[in-house]
Amino acid sequence: LTLIPNSSFESFQLETGTEQISSSFDALRYHGYSKLECLPWTQSGISVKSLSIAIDKLRENGFPPVFVFMYDQAWLLLLQLFELVAGLLGSSAVHMSLAVFAWALSGSTSGDKHVGSNFGHPHRDKNYRDCHSANGKPTMITTWVPLVPVTEENGCMYVLPAASDPAFTRADDPTHMKPDKDVGMPLGQALPCEAGDVLLWQ
């Protein structure tokens, strides 16, 4: 299934600029997260707006947002991130985790819950030992790409900076994978984004 007929399925090097990559690398190292902005998705045959519309149509027909991965452009978007992430990890090749997902947050207060509609609890994607080398170098990076502009009002991502995370490297701490909400949320950093920006974190 395709969102853009006659588009090719191949990887292009996203023009991010050496300064932005260097800044992103430093932010990942010191803060645990970073953001890449103004990426030229259309040069790779990707329409972020088309992906957003596809999710809306899926929801209208009773399908969860993750069904957008039936379409090739969703995978093409991920394909463009391989070289970028490889550079940030200092590796010649990277492998993609199969833990891909799509969210479409809902502001409903009715109590109805649907797959991919909301998540509001602080969490850590991976145990520190599973995504860092023995010397503390990241071996895995999580990426998140909003398909619409996101703000504090409509549901942007929040992260806990590494310096404010007491259990960041303490893999055996009971709160390592499920941070204490009362401790973590007041220290969380809101990360508003434009559609097509890329957030990365350890």
C-alpha positions, 0 to 999 in steps of 0.5 A: 500500500502506498500513500504517494503513487510512483514514489521510489522506495530507497534511502537518501541521506538527509541533509541535516548539516554537520553543526546540527549533528554535532550539537545533537551528539553533544546533547545526547551525551550530556542531557540524554536527549536531543532534537533535529529540526527542519529535515527535508523529508520531501526530498526523500519522497515522504509527506509527513502530512499524508501520513498524518491524514492516513492515521486520521482516516484509519481512526475514522474507520475503527483502526488503531494508528499503528496500522499506518505501518501498512503503508510504505511511506511510514517505513521509508521515513524510518529508513532515512534515519538509519544513517543518521542514527549510525553516525550518532552511535559511531557505528557503521551499521545499525539494526532497527528494533521491531518495537515500532508504534504510532500514537494519536493522542485523544483529549477525551475525558469519557474514560474510553481507552483505545490502542494508541490513543494515550499514555500518561505515565513516566517510563523508561524504554530500556534498561540502562545496561541493555542500551549502553556499553560498559563505558557508558556509551549509548548502543541504542537510540529511541527516535520519535517523529511527530506528524503534526505540530506538538505543544504542551497543550496537545500532547508533546513529549516530556523527558527527564534530563539525565542530570535530573534523573537519580536512577538513570544509570542505576539499572537495579533500582526499583524505580529505574524502569518505572520512575516515581511520577511524583518525583519525575513529572515536576522535573520533566522537560517539555519538548514542543516540536514541528511536524517532521522534527526528530526527537532522540533519547537514550 
